[in-house]
Amino acid sequence: MTRANVVWLSPSATTFSCLCEACLDAARDTGASFLEAVKVASVRGEMALDATVAVAPCSAGHEVVLRRVERPPSMRTPDDRQLQLV
């Protein structure tokens, strides 16, 4: 079963680094090592700050959909218990 390749980005993110789920599934099916699977599945790039949706291809040609997400209303104010990414 192929998983959807969707990556959710914060409103202020302009760069991304993720793994292609389709490549990870293929590596798992062929018995590739974890290190080899991550090398093949790695996807990195940039996304314009004003873009809400973009598509980035992995090295195998799978589409990785990038989407911006706003904080849910209950999380608009930072909380000391939340992980803060700067």
Secondary structure as UniProt FT lines:
FT   STRAND          6..9
FT   TURN            11..12
FT   STRAND          15..19
FT   HELIX           21..30
FT   HELIX           34..41
FT   STRAND          42..46
FT   TURN            49..50
FT   STRAND          53..57
FT   TURN            59..60
FT   STRAND          63..68
FT   HELIX           73..75
FT   TURN            80..81
//
